[in-house]
C-alpha cells in the first residue's frame, strides 16, 4: 500500500461496465508526513474520500481483490482514509 493525497477528481461518463458506478479520484503519492512527493494517478474510491485527505491505496493485482473491483480493469484503489500516522512512537501526521 502507498500513502497518497487526494488532489482532485476524474469525471468519466463512459466507463467499462464493471466500474460504471464508481468515483474516480486524482491522487499524488505522499510521504509519511503527508507531503506530496509523486506524480498524479487515478484510483477508484472505495471509502468516499474527499479532496485534500490523506489516504491508503492498493495497486496492481491487490487493487483487483476488493468486493467492488474483483476481476475489473483497475490498477489503483483507495482503501482507507488516514486519521493519523505514528512513526517510531511519534505522531507525524494527524487529520485536522
C-alpha positions as CSV (number, residue, x, y, z in Angstrom):
1,X,0.0,0.0,0.0
2,X,1.0,3.6,-0.6
3,X,0.1,6.8,1.1
4,X,-1.4,9.4,-1.2
5,X,-3.2,12.8,-1.0
6,X,-6.4,13.4,-2.9
7,X,-5.8,16.3,-5.2
8,X,-8.9,16.1,-7.4
9,X,-11.5,14.0,-9.3
10,X,-11.6,12.4,-12.7
11,X,-15.1,12.6,-14.3
12,X,-15.9,10.0,-16.9
13,X,-19.4,9.4,-18.3
14,X,-18.3,6.4,-20.4
15,X,-16.6,3.6,-18.4
16,X,-16.1,-0.1,-18.5
17,X,-19.4,-1.5,-17.3
18,X,-17.7,-3.2,-14.4
19,X,-16.7,0.2,-12.9
20,X,-19.7,2.3,-14.0
21,X,-20.9,3.3,-10.6
22,X,-17.5,4.2,-9.1
23,X,-15.9,7.5,-8.1
24,X,-12.5,8.2,-9.6
25,X,-10.1,10.3,-7.6
26,X,-6.8,12.0,-8.7
27,X,-4.1,11.3,-6.2
28,X,-0.5,12.1,-5.7
29,X,1.8,9.8,-3.7
30,X,2.8,11.4,-0.3
31,X,5.4,10.7,2.3
32,X,4.7,9.7,6.0
33,X,4.2,13.4,7.0
34,X,1.6,14.0,4.2
35,X,3.8,16.0,1.9
36,X,3.2,15.2,-1.8
37,X,6.2,13.6,-3.5
38,X,4.8,11.8,-6.5
39,X,3.2,12.2,-9.9
40,X,-0.6,12.2,-10.2
41,X,-2.5,8.9,-10.7
42,X,-6.2,7.9,-10.8
43,X,-7.8,5.4,-8.4
44,X,-11.2,4.1,-7.7
45,X,-12.5,5.4,-4.4
46,X,-14.0,2.6,-2.2
47,X,-14.3,4.7,1.0
48,X,-15.8,8.1,-0.1
49,X,-12.6,10.1,0.5
50,X,-12.6,13.8,-0.1
51,X,-10.3,16.3,-1.6
52,X,-7.2,17.1,0.5
53,X,-7.5,13.9,2.6
54,X,-4.5,11.6,3.1
55,X,-5.4,8.0,2.1
56,X,-4.0,4.5,1.7
57,X,-4.1,3.0,-1.8
58,X,-3.7,-0.6,-3.1
59,X,-2.1,-1.2,-6.5
60,X,-1.8,-3.8,-9.2
61,X,-3.2,-7.2,-8.6
62,X,-4.1,-6.1,-5.0
63,X,-6.4,-3.4,-6.4
64,X,-8.4,-6.2,-8.0
65,X,-9.1,-8.1,-4.8
66,X,-11.9,-5.9,-3.3
67,X,-15.6,-6.7,-3.4
68,X,-16.1,-3.9,-6.0
69,X,-13.1,-4.4,-8.2
70,X,-12.8,-8.2,-8.4
71,X,-11.7,-9.1,-11.9
72,X,-12.0,-5.4,-13.0
73,X,-9.6,-3.4,-15.2
74,X,-8.2,-1.3,-12.4
75,X,-4.7,-0.6,-11.2
76,X,-5.3,1.5,-8.1
77,X,-8.0,1.8,-5.3
78,X,-8.4,4.0,-2.3
79,X,-8.9,1.6,0.7
80,X,-8.7,3.9,3.7
81,X,-8.7,7.5,4.9
82,X,-5.8,8.1,7.3
83,X,-6.7,9.7,10.7
84,X,-3.1,9.8,11.9
85,X,0.3,8.2,11.3
86,X,2.7,7.2,14.0
87,X,6.3,6.5,13.1
88,X,8.9,5.4,15.8
89,X,6.4,6.3,18.6
90,X,5.8,9.8,17.3
91,X,2.7,11.0,15.6
92,X,3.9,12.6,12.4
93,X,0.5,13.3,10.8
94,X,-2.9,14.0,12.3
95,X,-6.0,14.7,10.3
96,X,-7.3,18.1,11.1
